[in-house]
Amino acid sequence: MKNFIILAAIILLCQCKKNPEAPYSNENIVMDNAQAALYFHTIFREVENAWALVDSMEYKKGKYSFKSNRSSSGKELTYDEKNVAIGYNNWETGHLYLSGTITASIGYGSYRKEGSIANVYLTDFSINQQYVVGGSSIKFIKKVEGKEKEVENNGKVMEYNDTYTFTLLEGAAIYEYGYSMPVLISCTIANGQYERAEGNTTFEQDDDVWVYSGVMTGMLHDDPNLKYTNTVNPTSTYEMTVDGKIIKINGKVQYSTKCRFAEQGLSNIKIAKRPDIDFIFNCSGYHFFSVTHVD
């Protein structure tokens, strides 16, 4: 018979300090996994948005620039019927600062076409001054039509959910700061799934809500003892009490640009010879607890 032992109370991580006696604590493991998941989600979101914009321009060769209130910041799309390159100069999006280039091969008329794939590459790309490397692919699966939604001037639009698979190829990694620094975390994702729950009807990213589930694997700090598996199970749930009310957390992780990590969701991290770590997102931070199995 297996019993579950809670080793740590639920803790708001943004209020925690590193324990000098635990150089790689549960707090650090959760922080690095949550950050990596957010970084690669941001790449997915940026490519999906650029794909939509190029489609709206009918894949004709051209450029589209985004302006910022800061003179040193910018974002520019360069595109044709086969490719789009997104160039960033300290561009702010969703509490993150992006620099470098994301390139995606897309193909004419491919946006929201079932089975269409965007292959993604990074060049001198960084988020918050941390270099990110590695290729990925985004495959459009389906759109599920929903209810008609009233808009201004008595118009109507059809709401639907976009579903994609996201594959992060082996070799993807985030460095601490710059290529000369150590690798903070390596990551692969095989057929993760994204579904857009809100924001289908605009090109703005601020109203998009993406729901993710999947398995991310890799290694922390190039340490074989820190090989991890981070699972977001779409069928899992967890109940917690906040201000005397029971809140049910859905297993899928829900992302929006207003949150520093994610709005909500539940993840499980497994590392050999360590207790499992479950952590729960909320918009202000995230909580974690550790569970081990005893025979």
ChimeraX attribute file (.defattr): number of C-alpha atoms within 10 A of each C-alpha:
attribute: neighborCount
match mode: 1-to-1
recipient: residues
	/A:1	5
	/A:2	8
	/A:3	10
	/A:4	11
	/A:5	12
	/A:6	13
	/A:7	12
	/A:8	12
	/A:9	10
	/A:10	16
	/A:11	15
	/A:12	16
	/A:13	18
	/A:14	12
	/A:15	7
	/A:16	10
	/A:17	9
	/A:18	12
	/A:19	11
	/A:20	8
	/A:21	7
	/A:22	10
	/A:23	9
	/A:24	14
	/A:25	13
	/A:26	21
	/A:27	21
	/A:28	17
	/A:29	17
	/A:30	23
	/A:31	17
	/A:32	16
	/A:33	24
	/A:34	18
	/A:35	16
	/A:36	21
	/A:37	17
	/A:38	17
	/A:39	21
	/A:40	22
	/A:41	17
	/A:42	20
	/A:43	19
	/A:44	20
	/A:45	17
	/A:46	15
	/A:47	23
	/A:48	19
	/A:49	16
	/A:50	22
	/A:51	24
	/A:52	16
	/A:53	18
	/A:54	27
	/A:55	19
	/A:56	13
	/A:57	15
	/A:58	13
	/A:59	21
	/A:60	14
	/A:61	14
	/A:62	13
	/A:63	15
	/A:64	14
	/A:65	12
	/A:66	11
	/A:67	11
	/A:68	12
	/A:69	7
	/A:70	10
	/A:71	7
	/A:72	9
	/A:73	17
	/A:74	19
	/A:75	20
	/A:76	18
	/A:77	20
	/A:78	17
	/A:79	25
	/A:80	19
	/A:81	19
	/A:82	17
	/A:83	20
	/A:84	27
	/A:85	21
	/A:86	22
	/A:87	21
	/A:88	21
	/A:89	15
	/A:90	20
	/A:91	22
	/A:92	18
	/A:93	14
	/A:94	14
	/A:95	11
	/A:96	16
	/A:97	17
	/A:98	25
	/A:99	24
	/A:100	19
	/A:101	20
	/A:102	21
	/A:103	22
	/A:104	26
	/A:105	19
	/A:106	25
	/A:107	18
	/A:108	15
	/A:109	16
	/A:110	19
	/A:111	21
	/A:112	20
	/A:113	13
	/A:114	14
	/A:115	14
	/A:116	16
	/A:117	22
	/A:118	24
	/A:119	16
	/A:120	23
	/A:121	18
	/A:122	21
	/A:123	15
	/A:124	13
	/A:125	20
	/A:126	23
	/A:127	21
	/A:128	15
	/A:129	16
	/A:130	21
	/A:131	25
	/A:132	27
	/A:133	18
	/A:134	20
	/A:135	19
	/A:136	22
	/A:137	19
	/A:138	25
	/A:139	21
	/A:140	21
	/A:141	18
	/A:142	16
	/A:143	17
	/A:144	9
	/A:145	11
	/A:146	11
	/A:147	10
	/A:148	12
	/A:149	12
	/A:150	11
	/A:151	9
	/A:152	6
	/A:153	6
	/A:154	7
	/A:155	9
	/A:156	12
	/A:157	13
	/A:158	12
	/A:159	18
	/A:160	19
	/A:161	18
	/A:162	19
	/A:163	22
	/A:164	26
	/A:165	21
	/A:166	24
	/A:167	22
	/A:168	21
	/A:169	15
	/A:170	16
	/A:171	13
	/A:172	19
	/A:173	23
	/A:174	28
	/A:175	20
	/A:176	17
	/A:177	17
	/A:178	16
	/A:179	14
	/A:180	9
	/A:181	11
	/A:182	13
	/A:183	21
	/A:184	19
	/A:185	26
	/A:186	25
	/A:187	25
	/A:188	22
	/A:189	22
	/A:190	17
	/A:191	18
	/A:192	18
	/A:193	22
	/A:194	27
	/A:195	19
	/A:196	19
	/A:197	17
	/A:198	17
	/A:199	17
	/A:200	18
	/A:201	13
	/A:202	12
	/A:203	14
	/A:204	10
	/A:205	17
	/A:206	13
	/A:207	15
	/A:208	20
	/A:209	20
	/A:210	25
	/A:211	23
	/A:212	25
	/A:213	23
	/A:214	21
	/A:215	19
	/A:216	23
	/A:217	20
	/A:218	22
	/A:219	20
	/A:220	22
	/A:221	18
	/A:222	14
	/A:223	10
	/A:224	11
	/A:225	13
	/A:226	19
	/A:227	17
	/A:228	21
	/A:229	20
	/A:230	23
	/A:231	19
	/A:232	22
	/A:233	19
	/A:234	18
	/A:235	9
	/A:236	13
	/A:237	13
	/A:238	12
	/A:239	11
	/A:240	12
	/A:241	9
	/A:242	8
	/A:243	6
	/A:244	7
	/A:245	9
	/A:246	10
	/A:247	12
	/A:248	12
	/A:249	18
	/A:250	19
	/A:251	23
	/A:252	24
	/A:253	25
	/A:254	25
	/A:255	27
	/A:256	21
	/A:257	19
	/A:258	17
	/A:259	17
	/A:260	18
	/A:261	26
	/A:262	26
	/A:263	22
	/A:264	22
	/A:265	27
	/A:266	26
	/A:267	25
	/A:268	20
	/A:269	23
	/A:270	17
	/A:271	16
	/A:272	12
	/A:273	9
	/A:274	14
	/A:275	18
	/A:276	18
	/A:277	22
	/A:278	19
	/A:279	22
	/A:280	26
	/A:281	23
	/A:282	20
	/A:283	15
	/A:284	16
	/A:285	18
	/A:286	24
	/A:287	19
	/A:288	21
	/A:289	19
	/A:290	20
	/A:291	16
	/A:292	15
	/A:293	12
	/A:294	9
	/A:295	6
